[in-house]
Amino acid sequence: MKRLSLTFILTILFVCHSFGIDATVTAVREYRRANEFQFLQDFIKLLSIPNVASDRENIRRNADYLMGLMKERGLKPQLLPPLDEANPPAVYGEWITPNAKQTIVFYAHYDGQPTDPKQWTGSEPWSPVLRSASLEKGGQTIPFPKSGETINPEWRIYGRSASDDKGGVFAILKAFDALRASKIQPTVNIKFFFEGEEEAGSSHLGEILAKHKDLLKSDAWIICDGPVHQSGRKQVVFGVRGVTSVDITTYGAIRPLHSGHYGNWSPNPALILAKLLSSMKDDEGKVIIKNWNDDVEPLGEEEKRAIKDAPQYDEELKRQLGLAKTDNVAKSYLEALNFPSLNIDGFKSGDVGALARNVIPSTANAVMDIRLVKGNDYKRQVEKLKEHIRSQGFYVIDREPTEAERLQHPLIVKFLHLKGGYNAQRTKMSLPISISVINAVQEASDQPIVKLPTLGGSLPLSIITENLDVPTITVPIANYDNNQHAENENIRLQNLWDGIEIFAKLMTLKN
């Protein structure tokens, strides 16, 4: 990569100081502009390695690749495996700054969501492509630029984990590169922590943190994951929802039946499941399971004020998403994020389309996710759901029903609490570290930033705080329309560039 001359860097610093422009941001931006072509090449290499946590061979390839990148940077990398080393390791590195008064852990995750390549439009998940704009706005696939060619910041890279969360890994490492190349000393000790199974529920994160508690001592964790505000403004988020999932199966006859011969006589498990699911919410979209919201910890005045001060984007979101009506859980989208939710991830029974047949299926199956807010306990919330199912007259088991059970119970549900799960977490917005992070991100932005108590998505931050007793603050960088967790995941280049500047500022926090 090109290195900036010391004379040029000093000139930038003088001009910035004279005109009130942040010197660090300007120096990092110039370094990035001089190296954009190489940045894209590096990012494509990272995205091209399949990264589903259950794919042991490829997830280890990712870990080894990151180890190599960190070794090149002199970050003393090491793998932090869980007790069963067949599961994905975390990748750790560090940079000690002389006389630093604070130590910050920068977190991102290198695993991604499973996906069906057939659902992607004109590309493959782990064969990244460049498009002129988003697919929704008619973006066309274009060749990657050659060295020296102009790179449009509105272009988008399409590939699994481009935004969630290899974009975060990339921004953190490139921010560090930019500081060193610009001869700007970090003000904090930096610890890098890249998790390998966040999208699989972080089932072994607690083991890793407990085992390496001394190594991971710090004053705070700063998390790079999630999208910026829908308005495009940068944001700092002080909490995340918790998450857990359940798998529900209902039963009809022991084998599929001809719908002509047995219709109106043999119960249809798809209809049984549909009625059960519909009993969980009212017509306004509010969860009506008993005691569902009883243990929600109320927001404080500062947090309520932050939501009120944030841009209200509901009407624009409805227009963009083609929604005439939204659930009436709260007065606005941002307020609704502070209540526990219940979502149907998928529903399957029989076949549709060209494979549809005139049958009564023998089973119906749904997977549901529960998003939790501060005060909820994920195990307790699952029990509330299970009790609701029982209250609807179902015999609830955690295995396939026996023949005797089928004959005895007209309504049977197999209920499985899926692996993983963790609670919500929220950090006080008034802590000194919170104020330092807000100031740093604001200095990297030309608009007022958004501050929110809770992000809509989930991250294993409660696992971090429970094991290490440190505050966690999330600084998202991805474009809000990035399709994370779905097909055609993407990141807008300007968001990636902004992320590098933001994390360079966070590595030079003012004490």
C-alpha positions as CSV (number, residue, x, y, z in Angstrom):
1,M,0.0,0.0,0.0
2,K,1.0,3.6,-0.6
3,R,2.4,5.4,2.4
4,L,1.9,9.1,2.9
5,S,5.0,11.3,3.4
6,L,5.6,12.8,6.8
7,T,5.7,16.3,5.2
8,F,2.3,15.7,3.6
9,I,0.8,14.4,6.9
10,L,2.1,17.4,8.8
11,T,0.6,19.7,6.2
12,I,-2.8,18.0,6.6
13,L,-2.6,18.3,10.4
14,F,-1.8,22.0,10.1
15,V,-4.6,22.8,7.7
16,C,-7.1,20.8,9.7
17,H,-6.1,22.5,12.9
18,S,-6.4,25.9,11.2
19,F,-9.9,25.3,9.8
20,G,-11.5,23.2,12.5
21,I,-11.5,20.0,10.6
22,D,-10.7,16.8,12.5
23,A,-7.1,16.0,11.7
24,T,-7.3,12.3,12.3
25,V,-10.3,11.8,10.1
26,T,-8.7,13.9,7.3
27,A,-5.4,11.9,7.5
28,V,-7.2,8.6,7.5
29,R,-9.4,9.7,4.6
30,E,-6.4,10.7,2.5
31,Y,-4.7,7.4,3.2
32,R,-7.9,5.5,2.2
33,R,-8.3,7.5,-1.0
34,A,-4.7,6.7,-1.9
35,N,-5.3,2.9,-1.3
36,E,-8.9,2.3,-2.3
37,F,-8.1,-0.2,-5.1
38,Q,-6.0,-2.3,-2.7
39,F,-8.7,-2.0,0.0
40,L,-11.3,-3.5,-2.4
41,Q,-8.9,-6.3,-3.3
42,D,-8.3,-7.1,0.4
43,F,-12.0,-7.1,1.2
44,I,-12.9,-9.4,-1.7
45,K,-10.4,-11.9,-0.5
46,L,-11.9,-11.9,3.0
47,L,-15.5,-12.2,1.7
48,S,-14.6,-15.1,-0.7
49,I,-14.1,-17.6,2.2
50,P,-17.4,-19.3,3.1
51,N,-18.1,-18.6,6.7
52,V,-21.1,-20.5,8.2
53,A,-20.2,-21.5,11.7
54,S,-21.2,-25.2,11.2
55,D,-18.9,-25.5,8.2
56,R,-15.9,-26.4,10.3
57,E,-13.3,-26.6,7.5
58,N,-14.1,-23.1,6.1
59,I,-14.7,-21.4,9.4
60,R,-11.2,-22.5,10.4
61,R,-9.9,-21.1,7.1
62,N,-11.4,-17.8,8.1
63,A,-9.8,-17.9,11.5
64,D,-6.4,-18.8,10.0
65,Y,-6.7,-16.0,7.4
66,L,-7.4,-13.5,10.1
67,M,-4.5,-14.8,12.1
68,G,-2.3,-14.1,9.1
69,L,-3.6,-10.5,8.7
70,M,-3.0,-9.8,12.3
71,K,0.4,-11.3,12.3
72,E,1.4,-9.0,9.3
73,R,0.4,-6.1,11.5
74,G,2.4,-7.2,14.5
75,L,-0.7,-7.7,16.7
76,K,0.5,-10.9,18.4
77,P,-2.5,-12.9,17.3
78,Q,-3.7,-16.1,19.0
79,L,-6.7,-18.4,18.6
80,L,-9.0,-18.6,21.6
81,P,-10.9,-21.9,21.2
82,P,-13.8,-23.1,23.3
83,L,-13.4,-26.2,25.4
84,D,-14.5,-28.3,22.5
85,E,-11.9,-27.2,19.9
86,A,-14.1,-28.5,17.1
87,N,-16.2,-25.3,17.5
88,P,-15.2,-22.0,16.0
89,P,-12.4,-20.1,17.9
90,A,-12.3,-16.4,18.5
91,V,-9.3,-14.6,17.0
92,Y,-7.5,-12.3,19.4
93,G,-4.7,-9.7,18.9
94,E,-3.4,-6.6,20.7
95,W,-1.5,-3.4,20.3
96,I,-0.2,-1.8,23.5
97,T,0.2,2.0,23.5
98,P,2.9,3.4,25.8
99,N,1.4,5.4,28.7
100,A,-2.2,4.7,27.6
101,K,-4.8,5.1,30.5
102,Q,-7.5,2.9,28.9
103,T,-7.8,-0.4,27.2
104,I,-10.5,-1.0,24.7
105,V,-11.6,-4.3,23.1
106,F,-12.8,-3.9,19.5
107,Y,-15.3,-6.6,18.7
108,A,-16.7,-7.9,15.4
109,H,-17.6,-11.4,14.2
110,Y,-16.3,-13.3,11.1
111,D,-19.0,-15.9,10.7
112,G,-22.2,-15.3,8.7
113,Q,-25.7,-16.5,8.3
114,P,-26.5,-19.7,6.3
115,T,-28.0,-19.0,2.9
116,D,-29.4,-20.7,-0.2
117,P,-27.3,-19.6,-3.2
118,K,-30.3,-20.2,-5.5
119,Q,-32.1,-17.3,-3.8
120,W,-29.4,-14.7,-4.7
121,T,-29.9,-12.5,-7.8
122,G,-27.2,-12.8,-10.4
123,S,-24.4,-13.7,-8.0
124,E,-23.3,-16.3,-5.4
125,P,-22.9,-15.6,-1.7
126,W,-19.2,-16.2,-1.5
127,S,-18.3,-14.8,-5.0
128,P,-18.6,-11.1,-4.3
129,V,-19.7,-8.8,-7.1
130,L,-19.8,-5.0,-7.5
131,R,-23.0,-3.2,-8.4
132,S,-23.6,0.4,-9.5
133,A,-26.4,0.8,-6.9
134,S,-28.7,-1.4,-4.9
135,L,-30.7,-4.0,-6.7
136,E,-33.9,-2.3,-5.6
137,K,-32.8,0.8,-7.4
138,G,-31.8,-1.0,-10.6
139,G,-28.1,-1.5,-9.8
140,Q,-26.2,-3.3,-12.4
141,T,-23.2,-5.6,-12.0
142,I,-20.1,-3.8,-13.0
143,P,-16.4,-5.0,-13.2
144,F,-14.2,-4.3,-10.3
145,P,-12.1,-1.2,-11.0
146,K,-8.5,-1.5,-12.1
147,S,-5.7,0.3,-10.3
148,G,-5.9,4.0,-10.8
149,E,-9.5,4.0,-11.9
150,T,-12.1,6.2,-10.0
151,I,-14.1,4.3,-7.4
152,N,-17.6,5.6,-6.8
153,P,-18.6,5.6,-3.1
154,E,-22.2,4.8,-4.0
155,W,-21.2,1.4,-5.5
156,R,-22.1,-1.7,-3.5
157,I,-20.4,-5.0,-2.9
158,Y,-22.8,-7.9,-2.8
159,G,-21.7,-11.0,-0.9
160,R,-22.4,-12.9,2.3
161,S,-21.1,-11.0,5.4
162,A,-20.3,-7.9,3.4
163,S,-22.2,-5.9,6.0
164,D,-22.8,-8.5,8.8
165,D,-20.0,-8.7,9.9
166,K,-16.9,-9.0,7.8
167,G,-17.4,-5.3,7.0
168,G,-16.9,-4.7,10.7
169,V,-13.7,-6.8,10.9
170,F,-12.4,-5.0,7.8
171,A,-13.1,-1.5,9.1
172,I,-11.4,-2.2,12.4
173,L,-8.2,-3.6,10.8
174,K,-8.1,-0.9,8.2
175,A,-8.6,1.8,10.8
176,F,-5.5,0.5,12.6
177,D,-3.6,0.5,9.3
178,A,-4.6,4.0,8.5
179,L,-3.4,5.3,11.9
180,R,0.0,3.6,11.6
181,A,0.5,4.8,8.0
182,S,-0.4,8.3,9.0
183,K,1.9,8.1,12.0
184,I,-0.9,8.8,14.4
185,Q,-0.5,7.1,17.7
186,P,-3.5,5.4,19.3
187,T,-4.4,6.8,22.7
188,V,-5.6,3.5,24.1
189,N,-4.4,0.0,24.4
190,I,-6.2,-1.9,21.6
191,K,-7.4,-5.5,21.9
192,F,-9.0,-7.1,18.9
193,F,-11.6,-9.8,19.4
194,F,-13.2,-11.4,16.4
195,E,-15.9,-14.1,17.2
196,G,-16.6,-17.1,15.0
197,E,-20.1,-18.2,15.9
198,E,-22.2,-15.1,16.6
199,E,-24.7,-16.0,13.9
200,A,-25.0,-19.5,15.5
201,G,-26.0,-18.1,18.9
202,S,-22.6,-17.5,20.5
203,S,-23.1,-20.8,22.3
204,H,-19.4,-21.0,23.4
205,L,-18.6,-17.4,23.9
206,G,-19.0,-17.5,27.6
207,E,-16.5,-20.4,27.8
208,I,-13.9,-18.4,25.9
209,L,-14.4,-15.2,28.0
210,A,-14.2,-17.1,31.3
211,K,-11.1,-19.0,30.2
212,H,-9.3,-15.8,29.1
213,K,-10.6,-13.3,31.6
214,D,-7.1,-11.9,32.4
215,L,-6.2,-11.6,28.8
216,L,-9.4,-9.7,28.0
217,K,-9.2,-7.2,30.9
218,S,-10.3,-3.8,29.6
219,D,-12.3,-0.6,30.3
220,A,-14.9,-1.2,27.6
221,W,-15.9,-3.2,24.5
222,I,-16.8,-1.3,21.4
223,I,-18.8,-3.4,19.0
224,C,-18.8,-2.9,15.2
225,D,-22.0,-4.6,13.9
226,G,-25.4,-3.5,12.6
227,P,-26.7,-0.6,10.4
228,V,-26.6,3.1,10.8
229,H,-29.8,5.0,11.2
230,Q,-32.4,4.8,8.4
231,S,-31.8,8.4,7.6
232,G,-28.1,7.6,6.9
233,R,-26.9,9.4,9.9
234,K,-24.2,7.7,12.0
235,Q,-25.3,6.4,15.4
236,V,-24.1,5.1,18.7
237,V,-26.2,2.5,20.4
238,F,-26.0,1.6,24.1
239,G,-27.9,-1.6,24.1
240,V,-29.1,-4.6,22.1
241,R,-31.9,-7.0,22.3
242,G,-31.4,-10.5,23.4
243,V,-32.5,-13.5,21.3
244,T,-33.5,-17.1,21.4
245,S,-35.4,-19.4,19.1
246,V,-37.8,-22.3,19.3
247,D,-39.0,-25.0,16.9
248,I,-42.6,-26.1,17.0
249,T,-44.2,-29.0,15.2
250,T,-47.9,-30.0,15.1
251,Y,-49.3,-33.4,14.0
252,G,-52.0,-34.9,11.9
253,A,-52.3,-38.5,10.7
254,I,-49.2,-40.6,10.7
255,R,-48.9,-40.3,6.9
256,P,-50.1,-37.8,4.3
257,L,-53.6,-38.4,3.2
258,H,-55.6,-37.9,-0.1
259,S,-57.5,-34.6,0.4
260,G,-60.5,-35.9,-1.5
261,H,-60.9,-39.1,0.5
262,Y,-60.0,-37.6,3.9
263,G,-60.8,-33.9,3.7
264,N,-63.4,-32.7,6.2
265,W,-62.5,-35.7,8.4
266,S,-58.8,-35.8,9.1
267,P,-57.4,-32.7,10.9
268,N,-54.8,-30.7,8.9
269,P,-51.7,-29.9,11.0
270,A,-51.0,-26.8,9.0
271,L,-54.3,-25.3,10.0
272,I,-53.8,-26.4,13.6
273,L,-50.4,-24.7,13.6
274,A,-51.7,-21.6,11.9
275,K,-54.5,-21.2,14.5
276,L,-52.0,-21.7,17.3
277,L,-49.6,-19.0,15.9
278,S,-52.5,-16.6,15.4
279,S,-53.5,-17.0,19.1
280,M,-50.2,-15.4,20.1
281,K,-50.9,-11.9,18.7
282,D,-53.9,-9.6,18.4
283,D,-54.9,-7.9,15.2
284,E,-52.6,-4.9,16.0
285,G,-49.6,-7.1,16.2
286,K,-49.2,-7.0,19.9
287,V,-48.1,-10.2,21.7
288,I,-51.0,-11.4,23.9
289,I,-49.2,-14.2,25.7
290,K,-49.8,-13.9,29.5
291,N,-47.1,-11.9,31.3
292,W,-45.1,-11.3,28.1
293,N,-44.1,-7.7,29.0
294,D,-44.3,-7.9,32.7
295,D,-40.6,-7.9,33.5
296,V,-39.6,-5.2,30.9
297,E,-37.2,-2.7,32.6
298,P,-38.5,0.8,31.8
299,L,-36.3,3.3,29.9
300,G,-34.9,6.2,31.9
301,E,-35.6,9.8,31.0
302,E,-32.3,10.2,29.2
303,E,-33.1,7.2,27.0
304,K,-36.6,8.4,26.3
305,R,-35.2,11.7,25.3
306,A,-32.7,10.1,22.9
307,I,-35.5,8.3,21.1
308,K,-37.5,11.5,20.9
309,D,-34.6,13.4,19.5
310,A,-33.7,10.8,16.9
311,P,-35.0,11.2,13.3
312,Q,-38.5,9.7,13.0
313,Y,-38.4,7.7,9.8
314,D,-41.6,5.6,10.0
315,E,-43.4,7.0,7.0
316,E,-40.4,6.9,4.7
317,L,-39.7,3.3,5.8
318,K,-43.3,2.3,5.0
319,R,-43.0,3.9,1.6
320,Q,-39.7,2.1,0.9
321,L,-40.9,-1.3,2.1
322,G,-44.4,-1.1,0.5
323,L,-46.3,-1.2,3.8
324,A,-49.7,0.4,4.2
325,K,-49.9,-0.6,7.9
326,T,-47.4,-1.6,10.6
327,D,-47.9,-3.4,13.9
328,N,-49.3,-1.1,16.6
329,V,-47.0,-2.2,19.5
330,A,-45.8,1.4,20.2
331,K,-46.1,4.9,18.8
332,S,-43.1,4.6,16.5
333,Y,-40.5,2.2,15.1
334,L,-37.8,3.3,17.6
335,E,-40.1,2.9,20.6
336,A,-41.2,-0.6,19.4
337,L,-37.6,-1.8,19.6
338,N,-37.9,-1.6,23.4
339,F,-40.5,-4.3,23.7
340,P,-39.9,-8.1,23.4
341,S,-41.0,-9.5,20.1
342,L,-42.2,-12.8,18.7
343,N,-41.5,-13.6,15.1
344,I,-42.2,-16.5,12.7
345,D,-39.0,-17.2,10.9
346,G,-40.5,-19.8,8.7
347,F,-43.5,-22.1,8.3
348,K,-43.5,-25.4,6.4
349,S,-46.2,-28.0,5.7
350,G,-46.5,-30.0,2.5
351,D,-45.5,-28.4,-0.8
352,V,-46.4,-25.4,-3.0
353,G,-45.9,-24.3,-6.6
354,A,-45.0,-27.0,-9.1
355,L,-44.7,-29.6,-6.3
356,A,-48.1,-28.9,-4.7
357,R,-50.2,-32.1,-4.3
358,N,-53.8,-32.6,-3.2
359,V,-52.9,-34.1,0.2
360,I,-53.4,-33.4,3.9
361,P,-49.8,-33.2,5.2
362,S,-48.9,-35.3,8.3
363,T,-47.0,-32.5,10.1
364,A,-46.5,-28.7,10.1
365,N,-43.4,-27.0,11.4
366,A,-42.5,-23.4,12.4
367,V,-39.3,-21.8,13.8
368,M,-39.8,-18.7,15.8
369,D,-37.4,-16.2,17.3
370,I,-37.9,-14.2,20.4
371,R,-36.2,-10.9,20.7
372,L,-35.7,-9.7,24.3
373,V,-35.3,-6.4,26.0
374,K,-33.7,-5.4,29.3
375,G,-35.4,-7.2,32.2
376,N,-36.4,-10.3,30.2
377,D,-34.7,-13.6,30.8
378,Y,-34.6,-15.7,27.7
379,K,-35.3,-19.0,29.4
380,R,-38.2,-17.5,31.3
381,Q,-39.6,-16.0,28.1
382,V,-39.5,-19.4,26.4
383,E,-41.4,-20.8,29.3
384,K,-44.1,-18.2,28.9
385,L,-44.5,-19.2,25.3
386,K,-44.7,-22.9,26.2
387,E,-47.3,-22.2,28.9
388,H,-49.4,-20.3,26.3
389,I,-49.3,-23.3,24.0
390,R,-50.5,-25.5,26.9
391,S,-53.3,-23.1,27.6
392,Q,-54.5,-23.6,24.1
393,G,-55.2,-27.3,24.8
394,F,-51.9,-28.8,23.5
395,Y,-50.0,-31.7,24.9
396,V,-46.4,-30.4,24.8
397,I,-43.4,-32.7,24.5
398,D,-39.8,-32.4,23.3
399,R,-39.7,-35.5,21.0
400,E,-41.7,-37.3,18.5
401,P,-45.1,-38.5,19.9
402,T,-45.6,-42.2,20.6
403,E,-48.5,-44.1,19.0
404,A,-50.3,-44.1,22.4
405,E,-49.9,-40.4,22.8
406,R,-51.3,-39.8,19.3
407,L,-54.4,-41.8,20.1
408,Q,-54.8,-40.1,23.5
409,H,-54.2,-36.4,22.7
410,P,-56.0,-34.6,19.9
411,L,-53.6,-31.6,19.9
412,I,-49.8,-32.3,20.2
413,V,-46.9,-30.0,19.9
414,K,-43.2,-30.9,19.8
415,F,-41.5,-27.9,21.4
416,L,-37.8,-27.5,21.1
417,H,-35.8,-24.7,22.6
418,L,-33.0,-24.3,20.1
419,K,-29.3,-24.1,21.0
420,G,-28.0,-20.7,22.0
421,G,-29.7,-17.7,23.3
422,Y,-28.9,-14.8,25.6
423,N,-30.4,-11.8,27.3
424,A,-30.6,-8.1,26.3
425,Q,-28.0,-5.6,27.5
426,R,-28.0,-1.9,28.0
427,T,-25.2,0.5,29.0
428,K,-25.8,3.9,30.7
429,M,-25.5,6.7,28.2
430,S,-24.0,9.0,30.8
431,L,-20.9,7.0,31.6
432,P,-17.6,8.8,30.9
433,I,-16.7,6.1,28.3
434,S,-20.2,6.6,26.7
435,I,-19.6,10.3,26.4
436,S,-16.1,9.7,24.9
437,V,-17.5,7.4,22.3
438,I,-20.3,9.8,21.4
439,N,-17.7,12.6,20.9
440,A,-15.4,10.5,18.8
441,V,-18.2,9.4,16.4
442,Q,-19.5,12.9,16.2
443,E,-16.1,14.2,15.2
444,A,-16.1,11.7,12.3
445,S,-19.5,12.9,11.1
446,D,-20.6,16.1,9.3
447,Q,-24.2,15.7,10.7
448,P,-25.5,15.3,14.2
449,I,-25.2,11.7,15.1
450,V,-28.1,9.5,16.5
451,K,-27.9,8.1,20.0
452,L,-30.2,5.3,20.9
453,P,-30.7,3.1,24.0
454,T,-31.3,-0.1,22.0
455,L,-30.5,-1.6,18.6
456,G,-33.2,-3.7,16.9
457,G,-30.9,-6.6,16.3
458,S,-29.2,-8.9,18.8
459,L,-25.6,-9.4,19.9
460,P,-24.1,-11.4,22.7
461,L,-23.3,-8.4,24.8
462,S,-25.0,-9.7,27.9
463,I,-22.6,-12.7,27.8
464,I,-19.7,-10.2,27.7
465,T,-21.0,-8.1,30.6
466,E,-21.9,-11.1,32.7
467,N,-18.4,-12.7,32.3
468,L,-16.2,-9.6,32.3
469,D,-18.2,-6.8,34.0
470,V,-17.4,-4.1,31.5
471,P,-19.6,-1.7,29.6
472,T,-20.3,-2.4,25.9
473,I,-21.2,0.2,23.3
474,T,-22.2,-0.6,19.7
475,V,-21.1,1.6,16.8
476,P,-22.8,0.4,13.6
477,I,-21.4,1.2,10.1
478,A,-23.5,-0.7,7.5
479,N,-26.1,0.9,5.3
480,Y,-29.6,0.2,6.8
481,D,-30.8,-1.5,3.5
482,N,-28.0,-4.0,3.5
483,N,-30.2,-7.2,3.5
484,Q,-28.3,-8.7,6.4
485,H,-29.4,-12.3,7.2
486,A,-31.1,-12.5,3.8
487,E,-30.1,-13.1,0.2
488,N,-28.3,-10.3,-1.7
489,E,-26.5,-9.0,1.4
490,N,-24.5,-5.9,0.5
491,I,-22.5,-2.9,1.8
492,R,-22.4,0.6,0.3
493,L,-18.7,1.6,-0.2
494,Q,-19.2,4.9,1.5
495,N,-20.4,3.2,4.6
496,L,-17.3,1.0,4.6
497,W,-15.1,4.1,4.1
498,D,-17.0,5.9,6.9
499,G,-16.5,2.9,9.2
500,I,-12.7,3.1,8.8
501,E,-12.7,6.8,9.8
502,I,-15.0,6.2,12.8
503,F,-13.0,3.4,14.2
504,A,-9.8,5.3,13.7
505,K,-11.3,8.0,15.9
506,L,-12.4,5.4,18.5
507,M,-8.8,4.2,18.6
508,T,-7.7,7.7,19.5
509,L,-10.3,8.4,22.2
510,K,-9.7,11.5,24.3
511,N,-9.3,10.6,28.0
